[in-house]
Amino acid sequence: MTDDLRAHINARGLSSLCPVGIRTGGVWVAQALRERLGIQTECGELDITFYRDDFSRIGLHPRVSPSRLPFETEGQHLLLVDDVIMSGRTIRAAMNELFDYGRPESITLAALVDLGRRELPIQPDVTGTHETLGPRQRIKLRGPETLELAVEEVPDA
């Protein structure tokens, strides 16, 4: 994934990127990519809970904390990172929040795992792996020191 992202950055001629991770797993992946790519800018963190379009259906997340962007987004090239992309709704919510801070010059989207199953026309520029899960499975990223992907069975409701 790091090599693919480096190639994407070079092909686009991006000299500097501001990394932004979507809590929680996306922040861990963004920090790892930042270190591997030698990006000097500190990672931003987004909590997109209030930007979700299914907020009324899922209710209030018990641990909502403010987003933290240690840089201006206006005119910047952003690297938006999430651990898992599936429907595209989390990414849409993250982009809505980012635009509330200012208009970035560009957004590069990186996802560690792509599960497909899009509901919105949003595709990552760089993906670590593509996975297919059964109807009662989900993927979980464990970390932050050592990042490890695990497939878990969803318990009966």
N, CA and C atoms as an extended XYZ file, in Angstrom:
471
Properties=species:S:1:pos:R:3:atomname:S:1:resname:S:1:resid:I:1 pbc="F F F"
N         0.821       -1.190        0.000 N   MET     1
C         0.000        0.000        0.000 CA  MET     1
C         0.869        1.259        0.000 C   MET     1
N         1.950        1.230        0.777 N   THR     2
C         2.840        2.390        0.838 CA  THR     2
C         3.446        2.680       -0.529 C   THR     2
N         3.903        1.642       -1.224 N   ASP     3
C         4.494        1.832       -2.552 CA  ASP     3
C         3.468        2.362       -3.541 C   ASP     3
N         2.249        1.837       -3.498 N   ASP     4
C         1.184        2.320       -4.385 CA  ASP     4
C         0.852        3.777       -4.095 C   ASP     4
N         0.818        4.137       -2.820 N   LEU     5
C         0.526        5.518       -2.453 CA  LEU     5
C         1.660        6.438       -2.898 C   LEU     5
N         2.895        6.010       -2.714 N   ARG     6
C         4.044        6.804       -3.160 CA  ARG     6
C         3.979        7.025       -4.675 C   ARG     6
N         3.648        5.978       -5.430 N   ALA     7
C         3.525        6.096       -6.890 CA  ALA     7
C         2.401        7.060       -7.260 C   ALA     7
N         1.286        6.983       -6.545 N   HIS     8
C         0.154        7.886       -6.799 CA  HIS     8
C         0.561        9.344       -6.535 C   HIS     8
N         1.248        9.566       -5.430 N   ILE     9
C         1.698       10.914       -5.073 CA  ILE     9
C         2.637       11.455       -6.142 C   ILE     9
N         3.586       10.644       -6.590 N   ASN    10
C         4.535       11.070       -7.621 CA  ASN    10
C         3.841       11.330       -8.949 C   ASN    10
N         2.912       10.453       -9.338 N   ALA    11
C         2.198       10.620      -10.608 CA  ALA    11
C         1.368       11.897      -10.621 C   ALA    11
N         0.834       12.275       -9.477 N   ARG    12
C         0.018       13.492       -9.378 CA  ARG    12
C         0.859       14.731       -9.123 C   ARG    12
N         2.146       14.542       -8.844 N   GLY    13
C         3.024       15.680       -8.581 CA  GLY    13
C         2.716       16.389       -7.271 C   GLY    13
N         2.285       15.638       -6.275 N   LEU    14
C         1.949       16.232       -4.979 CA  LEU    14
C         3.217       16.343       -4.139 C   LEU    14
N         3.605       17.568       -3.837 N   SER    15
C         4.847       17.768       -3.087 CA  SER    15
C         4.626       17.671       -1.585 C   SER    15
N         3.437       17.980       -1.137 N   SER    16
C         3.168       17.881        0.302 CA  SER    16
C         1.725       17.446        0.512 C   SER    16
N         1.550       16.563        1.478 N   LEU    17
C         0.224       16.069        1.829 CA  LEU    17
C        -0.013       16.280        3.315 C   LEU    17
N        -1.250       16.595        3.655 N   CYS    18
C        -1.661       16.677        5.050 CA  CYS    18
C        -2.507       15.445        5.342 C   CYS    18
N        -2.001       14.494        6.147 N   PRO    19
C        -2.742       13.261        6.405 CA  PRO    19
C        -3.877       13.471        7.402 C   PRO    19
N        -5.026       12.862        7.100 N   VAL    20
C        -6.201       12.931        7.964 CA  VAL    20
C        -6.770       11.523        8.086 C   VAL    20
N        -6.845       11.014        9.305 N   GLY    21
C        -7.409        9.693        9.537 CA  GLY    21
C        -8.810        9.790       10.105 C   GLY    21
N        -9.662        8.850        9.710 N   ILE    22
C       -11.012        8.768       10.262 CA  ILE    22
C       -10.939        7.852       11.474 C   ILE    22
N       -11.394        8.357       12.622 N   ARG    23
C       -11.310        7.570       13.859 CA  ARG    23
C       -12.056        6.269       13.737 C   ARG    23
N       -11.524        5.243       14.287 N   THR    24
C       -10.264        5.143       15.015 CA  THR    24
C        -9.202        4.484       14.143 C   THR    24
N        -9.600        3.443       13.427 N   GLY    25
C        -8.636        2.696       12.624 CA  GLY    25
C        -7.958        3.521       11.554 C   GLY    25
N        -8.680        4.452       10.951 N   GLY    26
C        -8.099        5.292        9.915 CA  GLY    26
C        -6.980        6.171       10.437 C   GLY    26
N        -7.086        6.586       11.698 N   VAL    27
C        -6.020        7.384       12.315 CA  VAL    27
C        -4.763        6.536       12.459 C   VAL    27
N        -4.932        5.296       12.893 N   TRP    28
C        -3.777        4.403       13.046 CA  TRP    28
C        -3.081        4.173       11.709 C   TRP    28
N        -3.868        3.939       10.662 N   VAL    29
C        -3.299        3.692        9.334 CA  VAL    29
C        -2.640        4.967        8.810 C   VAL    29
N        -3.279        6.124        9.012 N   ALA    30
C        -2.707        7.401        8.566 CA  ALA    30
C        -1.363        7.659        9.237 C   ALA    30
N        -1.267        7.372       10.532 N   GLN    31
C        -0.001        7.576       11.241 CA  GLN    31
C         1.088        6.649       10.706 C   GLN    31
N         0.734        5.404       10.419 N   ALA    32
C         1.714        4.463        9.863 CA  ALA    32
C         2.174        4.918        8.479 C   ALA    32
N         1.240        5.355        7.634 N   LEU    33
C         1.597        5.840        6.296 CA  LEU    33
C         2.455        7.096        6.384 C   LEU    33
N         2.116        7.989        7.295 N   ARG    34
C         2.884        9.221        7.485 CA  ARG    34
C         4.341        8.882        7.792 C   ARG    34
N         4.550        7.940        8.704 N   GLU    35
C         5.916        7.547        9.071 CA  GLU    35
C         6.639        6.904        7.893 C   GLU    35
N         5.979        5.990        7.202 N   ARG    36
C         6.620        5.264        6.095 CA  ARG    36
C         6.928        6.167        4.908 C   ARG    36
N         6.106        7.189        4.693 N   LEU    37
C         6.315        8.096        3.566 CA  LEU    37
C         7.174        9.301        3.934 C   LEU    37
N         7.480        9.459        5.212 N   GLY    38
C         8.285       10.590        5.651 CA  GLY    38
C         7.550       11.915        5.572 C   GLY    38
N         6.238       11.894        5.756 N   ILE    39
C         5.442       13.126        5.744 CA  ILE    39
C         5.693       13.864        7.053 C   ILE    39
N         6.031       15.140        6.959 N   GLN    40
C         6.366       15.928        8.143 CA  GLN    40
C         5.133       16.438        8.886 C   GLN    40
N         4.056       16.689        8.169 N   THR    41
C         2.847       17.253        8.767 CA  THR    41
C         2.208       16.254        9.725 C   THR    41
N         1.813       16.743       10.890 N   GLU    42
C         1.134       15.913       11.887 CA  GLU    42
C        -0.218       15.437       11.344 C   GLU    42
N        -0.647       14.260       11.764 N   CYS    43
C        -1.931       13.706       11.314 CA  CYS    43
C        -3.109       14.433       11.953 C   CYS    43
N        -4.111       14.701       11.132 N   GLY    44
C        -5.388       15.166       11.643 CA  GLY    44
C        -6.269       13.969       11.953 C   GLY    44
N        -7.292       14.200       12.777 N   GLU    45
C        -8.216       13.134       13.168 CA  GLU    45
C        -9.645       13.625       13.005 C   GLU    45
N       -10.461       12.831       12.316 N   LEU    46
C       -11.873       13.175       12.130 CA  LEU    46
C       -12.756       12.221       12.913 C   LEU    46
N       -13.724       12.782       13.636 N   ASP    47
C       -14.807       11.998       14.224 CA  ASP    47
C       -16.055       12.424       13.463 C   ASP    47
N       -16.520       11.566       12.572 N   ILE    48
C       -17.584       11.929       11.629 CA  ILE    48
C       -18.979       11.576       12.144 C   ILE    48
N       -19.098       11.264       13.423 N   THR    49
C       -20.364       10.788       13.981 CA  THR    49
C       -21.540       11.673       13.596 C   THR    49
N       -21.429       12.982       13.785 N   PHE    50
C       -22.554       13.881       13.530 CA  PHE    50
C       -22.762       14.176       12.049 C   PHE    50
N       -21.860       13.719       11.197 N   TYR    51
C       -21.983       13.935        9.755 CA  TYR    51
C       -22.576       12.732        9.037 C   TYR    51
N       -22.818       11.654        9.753 N   ARG    52
C       -23.350       10.435        9.129 CA  ARG    52
C       -24.786       10.662        8.673 C   ARG    52
N       -25.135       10.089        7.523 N   ASP    53
C       -26.513       10.226        7.041 CA  ASP    53
C       -27.441        9.190        7.664 C   ASP    53
N       -26.878        8.254        8.440 N   ASP    54
C       -27.711        7.272        9.138 CA  ASP    54
C       -27.727        7.535       10.645 C   ASP    54
N       -27.413        8.773       11.024 N   PHE    55
C       -27.323        9.149       12.434 CA  PHE    55
C       -28.625        8.876       13.178 C   PHE    55
N       -29.767        9.239       12.587 N   SER    56
C       -31.051        9.043       13.270 CA  SER    56
C       -31.382        7.560       13.412 C   SER    56
N       -30.866        6.747       12.502 N   ARG    57
C       -31.139        5.316       12.551 CA  ARG    57
C       -30.259        4.591       13.566 C   ARG    57
N       -28.976        4.980       13.644 N   ILE    58
C       -28.068        4.272       14.550 CA  ILE    58
C       -27.989        4.914       15.922 C   ILE    58
N       -28.452        6.166       16.045 N   GLY    59
C       -28.417        6.842       17.333 CA  GLY    59
C       -27.046        7.403       17.656 C   GLY    59
N       -26.957        8.015       18.818 N   LEU    60
C       -25.735        8.672       19.255 CA  LEU    60
C       -24.670        7.647       19.616 C   LEU    60
N       -23.495        7.826       19.048 N   HIS    61
C       -22.352        6.975       19.395 CA  HIS    61
C       -21.922        7.357       20.811 C   HIS    61
N       -21.680        6.400       21.690 N   PRO    62
C       -21.412        6.720       23.087 CA  PRO    62
C       -20.115        7.482       23.340 C   PRO    62
N       -19.149        7.428       22.428 N   ARG    63
C       -17.872        8.098       22.655 CA  ARG    63
C       -17.562        9.049       21.511 C   ARG    63
N       -18.258       10.156       21.485 N   VAL    64
C       -18.023       11.174       20.469 CA  VAL    64
C       -16.984       12.144       21.012 C   VAL    64
N       -15.971       12.428       20.219 N   SER    65
C       -14.964       13.401       20.622 CA  SER    65
C       -14.715       14.330       19.445 C   SER    65
N       -14.221       15.529       19.717 N   PRO    66
C       -14.050       16.491       18.629 CA  PRO    66
C       -12.971       16.067       17.640 C   PRO    66
N       -13.165       16.470       16.411 N   SER    67
C       -12.133       16.260       15.400 CA  SER    67
C       -10.960       17.179       15.707 C   SER    67
N        -9.798       16.807       15.204 N   ARG    68
C        -8.591       17.604       15.438 CA  ARG    68
C        -7.822       17.698       14.135 C   ARG    68
N        -7.734       18.917       13.612 N   LEU    69
C        -6.953       19.160       12.399 CA  LEU    69
C        -5.880       20.193       12.737 C   LEU    69
N        -4.615       19.765       12.852 N   PRO    70
C        -3.546       20.669       13.258 CA  PRO    70
C        -2.999       21.523       12.107 C   PRO    70
N        -3.795       21.707       11.065 N   PHE    71
C        -3.385       22.483        9.894 CA  PHE    71
C        -4.646       23.043        9.247 C   PHE    71
N        -4.457       24.062        8.420 N   GLU    72
C        -5.562       24.611        7.629 CA  GLU    72
C        -5.842       23.664        6.472 C   GLU    72
N        -7.100       23.466        6.133 N   THR    73
C        -7.428       22.612        4.992 CA  THR    73
C        -7.523       23.413        3.697 C   THR    73
N        -7.763       24.690        3.808 N   GLU    74
C        -7.925       25.549        2.633 CA  GLU    74
C        -6.687       25.477        1.742 C   GLU    74
N        -6.888       25.046        0.493 N   GLY    75
C        -5.811       25.005       -0.481 CA  GLY    75
C        -4.797       23.887       -0.295 C   GLY    75
N        -5.014       23.003        0.649 N   GLN    76
C        -4.061       21.921        0.929 CA  GLN    76
C        -4.402       20.657        0.139 C   GLN    76
N        -3.389       19.843       -0.079 N   HIS    77
C        -3.586       18.499       -0.628 CA  HIS    77
C        -3.723       17.569        0.576 C   HIS    77
N        -4.891       16.970        0.729 N   LEU    78
C        -5.163       16.121        1.883 CA  LEU    78
C        -5.059       14.649        1.508 C   LEU    78
N        -4.593       13.860        2.449 N   LEU    79
C        -4.583       12.409        2.336 CA  LEU    79
C        -5.594       11.900        3.352 C   LEU    79
N        -6.776       11.513        2.883 N   LEU    80
C        -7.843       11.011        3.745 CA  LEU    80
C        -7.715        9.496        3.839 C   LEU    80
N        -7.640        8.974        5.065 N   VAL    81
C        -7.354        7.554        5.276 CA  VAL    81
C        -8.425        6.921        6.160 C   VAL    81
N        -8.904        5.752        5.739 N   ASP    82
C        -9.781        4.945        6.583 CA  ASP    82
C        -9.279        3.509        6.564 C   ASP    82
N        -9.617        2.770        7.602 N   ASP    83
C        -9.165        1.380        7.659 CA  ASP    83
C        -9.966        0.502        6.717 C   ASP    83
N       -11.288        0.681        6.663 N   VAL    84
C       -12.151       -0.162        5.834 CA  VAL    84
C       -13.129        0.719        5.073 C   VAL    84
N       -13.257        0.495        3.776 N   ILE    85
C       -14.283        1.165        2.986 CA  ILE    85
C       -15.250        0.099        2.482 C   ILE    85
N       -16.548        0.410        2.632 N   MET    86
C       -17.562       -0.514        2.152 CA  MET    86
C       -18.592        0.263        1.339 C   MET    86
N       -19.530        0.920        1.993 N   SER    87
C       -20.620        1.595        1.284 CA  SER    87
C       -20.197        2.931        0.679 C   SER    87
N       -19.192        3.574        1.268 N   GLY    88
C       -18.781        4.908        0.848 CA  GLY    88
C       -19.388        6.004        1.712 C   GLY    88
N       -20.311        5.654        2.592 N   ARG    89
C       -21.009        6.657        3.406 CA  ARG    89
C       -20.099        7.317        4.443 C   ARG    89
N       -19.188        6.565        5.024 N   THR    90
C       -18.252        7.157        5.983 CA  THR    90
C       -17.361        8.176        5.287 C   THR    90
N       -16.898        7.865        4.089 N   ILE    91
C       -16.036        8.781        3.343 CA  ILE    91
C       -16.808       10.041        2.962 C   ILE    91
N       -18.068        9.885        2.537 N   ARG    92
C       -18.894       11.052        2.216 CA  ARG    92
C       -19.017       11.956        3.433 C   ARG    92
N       -19.277       11.369        4.596 N   ALA    93
C       -19.396       12.147        5.824 CA  ALA    93
C       -18.079       12.854        6.152 C   ALA    93
N       -16.961       12.161        5.971 N   ALA    94
C       -15.650       12.755        6.247 CA  ALA    94
C       -15.377       13.936        5.319 C   ALA    94
N       -15.708       13.795        4.044 N   MET    95
C       -15.484       14.904        3.104 CA  MET    95
C       -16.386       16.084        3.442 C   MET    95
N       -17.624       15.833        3.851 N   ASN    96
C       -18.501       16.928        4.275 CA  ASN    96
C       -17.874       17.693        5.436 C   ASN    96
N       -17.338       16.961        6.408 N   GLU    97
C       -16.713       17.629        7.546 CA  GLU    97
C       -15.468       18.405        7.112 C   GLU    97
N       -14.636       17.807        6.272 N   LEU    98
C       -13.434       18.503        5.811 CA  LEU    98
C       -13.775       19.817        5.121 C   LEU    98
N       -14.820       19.826        4.301 N   PHE    99
C       -15.201       21.052        3.604 CA  PHE    99
C       -15.772       22.100        4.551 C   PHE    99
N       -16.256       21.699        5.714 N   ASP   100
C       -16.671       22.681        6.715 CA  ASP   100
C       -15.470       23.443        7.271 C   ASP   100
N       -14.282       22.855        7.206 N   TYR   101
C       -13.059       23.521        7.663 CA  TYR   101
C       -12.445       24.402        6.581 C   TYR   101
N       -12.771       24.169        5.326 N   GLY   102
C       -12.198       24.926        4.219 CA  GLY   102
C       -12.193       24.077        2.965 C   GLY   102
N       -11.804       24.699        1.850 N   ARG   103
C       -11.811       23.991        0.569 CA  ARG   103
C       -10.406       23.488        0.247 C   ARG   103
N       -10.181       22.180        0.367 N   PRO   104
C        -8.857       21.656        0.029 CA  PRO   104
C        -8.604       21.723       -1.474 C   PRO   104
N        -7.338       21.783       -1.844 N   GLU   105
C        -6.962       21.744       -3.259 CA  GLU   105
C        -7.312       20.383       -3.856 C   GLU   105
N        -7.037       19.315       -3.092 N   SER   106
C        -7.374       17.964       -3.544 CA  SER   106
C        -7.463       17.036       -2.339 C   SER   106
N        -8.134       15.908       -2.541 N   ILE   107
C        -8.208       14.859       -1.523 CA  ILE   107
C        -7.821       13.545       -2.187 C   ILE   107
N        -6.797       12.903       -1.647 N   THR   108
C        -6.422       11.551       -2.056 CA  THR   108
C        -7.001       10.612       -1.015 C   THR   108
N        -7.729        9.597       -1.466 N   LEU   109
C        -8.372        8.659       -0.553 CA  LEU   109
C        -7.608        7.344       -0.524 C   LEU   109
N        -7.227        6.919        0.676 N   ALA   110
C        -6.547        5.634        0.869 CA  ALA   110
C        -7.335        4.809        1.878 C   ALA   110
N        -7.516        3.528        1.568 N   ALA   111
C        -8.203        2.604        2.474 CA  ALA   111
C        -7.378        1.332        2.590 C   ALA   111
N        -7.210        0.865        3.796 N   LEU   112
C        -6.449       -0.358        4.013 CA  LEU   112
C        -7.173       -1.559        3.411 C   LEU   112
N        -8.495       -1.633        3.617 N   VAL   113
C        -9.295       -2.752        3.121 CA  VAL   113
C       -10.496       -2.215        2.357 C   VAL   113
N       -10.732       -2.761        1.172 N   ASP   114
C       -11.910       -2.423        0.368 CA  ASP   114
C       -12.814       -3.652        0.322 C   ASP   114
N       -14.012       -3.502        0.882 N   LEU   115
C       -14.977       -4.601        0.895 CA  LEU   115
C       -15.959       -4.541       -0.269 C   LEU   115
N       -15.827       -3.518       -1.122 N   GLY   116
C       -16.790       -3.387       -2.217 CA  GLY   116
C       -18.134       -2.948       -1.657 C   GLY   116
N       -19.210       -3.420       -2.222 N   ARG   117
C       -20.577       -3.149       -1.743 CA  ARG   117
C       -20.900       -1.654       -1.645 C   ARG   117
N       -20.483       -0.860       -2.635 N   ARG   118
C       -20.736        0.576       -2.604 CA  ARG   118
C       -22.219        0.898       -2.710 C   ARG   118
N       -22.610        1.923       -1.964 N   GLU   119
C       -23.926        2.531       -2.078 CA  GLU   119
C       -23.803        3.930       -2.667 C   GLU   119
N       -22.588        4.468       -2.660 N   LEU   120
C       -22.289        5.786       -3.218 CA  LEU   120
C       -21.102        5.645       -4.167 C   LEU   120
N       -21.010        6.522       -5.177 N   PRO   121
C       -19.920        6.412       -6.158 CA  PRO   121
C       -18.603        6.998       -5.640 C   PRO   121
N       -18.053        6.359       -4.623 N   ILE   122
C       -16.807        6.801       -4.002 CA  ILE   122
C       -15.826        5.637       -4.057 C   ILE   122
N       -14.640        5.893       -4.623 N   GLN   123
C       -13.616        4.852       -4.773 CA  GLN   123
C       -12.290        5.355       -4.209 C   GLN   123
N       -11.559        4.515       -3.487 N   PRO   124
C       -10.242        4.936       -3.011 CA  PRO   124
C        -9.238        5.041       -4.158 C   PRO   124
N        -8.315        5.984       -4.033 N   ASP   125
C        -7.216        6.102       -4.993 CA  ASP   125
C        -6.204        4.984       -4.773 C   ASP   125
N        -6.044        4.593       -3.517 N   VAL   126
C        -5.089        3.551       -3.148 CA  VAL   126
C        -5.751        2.627       -2.131 C   VAL   126
N        -5.587        1.325       -2.344 N   THR   127
C        -6.167        0.318       -1.453 CA  THR   127
C        -5.095       -0.698       -1.081 C   THR   127
N        -5.078       -1.085        0.190 N   GLY   128
C        -4.139       -2.109        0.630 CA  GLY   128
C        -4.534       -3.489        0.143 C   GLY   128
N        -5.811       -3.844        0.305 N   THR   129
C        -6.297       -5.159       -0.100 CA  THR   129
C        -7.800       -5.104       -0.350 C   THR   129
N        -8.272       -6.008       -1.180 N   HIS   130
C        -9.707       -6.179       -1.433 CA  HIS   130
C       -10.126       -7.481       -0.763 C   HIS   130
N       -11.208       -7.445       -0.011 N   GLU   131
C       -11.679       -8.634        0.695 CA  GLU   131
C       -13.171       -8.829        0.447 C   GLU   131
N       -13.602      -10.078        0.527 N   THR   132
C       -15.016      -10.428        0.456 CA  THR   132
C       -15.367      -11.147        1.748 C   THR   132
N       -16.407      -10.665        2.414 N   LEU   133
C       -16.822      -11.260        3.677 CA  LEU   133
C       -18.177      -11.929        3.529 C   LEU   133
N       -18.423      -12.902        4.391 N   GLY   134
C       -19.728      -13.531        4.455 CA  GLY   134
C       -20.737      -12.584        5.087 C   GLY   134
N       -22.025      -12.900        4.991 N   PRO   135
C       -23.064      -11.998        5.496 CA  PRO   135
C       -23.006      -11.781        7.009 C   PRO   135
N       -22.386      -12.662        7.753 N   ARG   136
C       -22.329      -12.525        9.208 CA  ARG   136
C       -20.899      -12.257        9.692 C   ARG   136
N       -20.100      -11.675        8.818 N   GLN   137
C       -18.719      -11.372        9.174 CA  GLN   137
C       -18.460       -9.880        9.065 C   GLN   137
N       -17.485       -9.429        9.833 N   ARG   138
C       -16.998       -8.053        9.721 CA  ARG   138
C       -15.493       -8.089        9.902 C   ARG   138
N       -14.854       -7.029        9.435 N   ILE   139
C       -13.400       -6.958        9.565 CA  ILE   139
C       -13.074       -5.913       10.616 C   ILE   139
N       -12.095       -6.200       11.429 N   LYS   140
C       -11.725       -5.326       12.533 CA  LYS   140
C       -10.225       -5.101       12.499 C   LYS   140
N        -9.818       -3.833       12.635 N   LEU   141
C        -8.402       -3.496       12.731 CA  LEU   141
C        -8.053       -3.342       14.201 C   LEU   141
N        -7.049       -4.062       14.635 N   ARG   142
C        -6.570       -3.951       16.011 CA  ARG   142
C        -5.261       -3.172       15.998 C   ARG   142
N        -5.051       -2.369       17.035 N   GLY   143
C        -3.847       -1.564       17.120 CA  GLY   143
C        -3.874       -0.736       18.382 C   GLY   143
N        -3.120        0.313       18.495 N   PRO   144
C        -2.427        1.009       17.422 CA  PRO   144
C        -0.950        0.648       17.251 C   PRO   144
N        -0.300        0.061       18.260 N   GLU   145
C         1.140       -0.182       18.122 CA  GLU   145
C         1.431       -1.118       16.955 C   GLU   145
N         0.839       -2.294       16.971 N   THR   146
C         0.962       -3.241       15.873 CA  THR   146
C        -0.403       -3.359       15.225 C   THR   146
N        -0.491       -3.047       13.934 N   LEU   147
C        -1.777       -3.117       13.239 CA  LEU   147
C        -2.015       -4.537       12.758 C   LEU   147
N        -3.198       -5.048       13.082 N   GLU   148
C        -3.543       -6.421       12.723 CA  GLU   148
C        -5.006       -6.477       12.311 C   GLU   148
N        -5.256       -7.050       11.131 N   LEU   149
C        -6.628       -7.230       10.652 CA  LEU   149
C        -7.166       -8.570       11.123 C   LEU   149
N        -8.434       -8.573       11.535 N   ALA   150
C        -9.082       -9.809       11.967 CA  ALA   150
C       -10.497       -9.847       11.407 C   ALA   150
N       -10.922      -11.029       10.984 N   VAL   151
C       -12.308      -11.237       10.560 CA  VAL   151
C       -13.056      -11.781       11.764 C   VAL   151
N       -14.170      -11.119       12.103 N   GLU   152
C       -14.966      -11.520       13.259 CA  GLU   152
C       -16.358      -11.939       12.819 C   GLU   152
N       -16.932      -12.863       13.550 N   GLU   153
C       -18.319      -13.261       13.329 CA  GLU   153
C       -19.221      -12.278       14.066 C   GLU   153
N       -20.278      -11.830       13.407 N   VAL   154
C       -21.239      -10.915       14.019 CA  VAL   154
C       -22.211      -11.754       14.843 C   VAL   154
N       -22.360      -11.447       16.150 N   PRO   155
C       -23.273      -12.236       16.977 CA  PRO   155
C       -24.730      -11.997       16.588 C   PRO   155
N       -25.571      -12.974       16.876 N   ASP   156
C       -27.002      -12.825       16.623 CA  ASP   156
C       -27.559      -11.708       17.486 C   ASP   156
N       -28.520      -10.973       16.923 N   ALA   157
C       -29.107       -9.838       17.650 CA  ALA   157
C       -30.087      -10.288       18.700 C   ALA   157
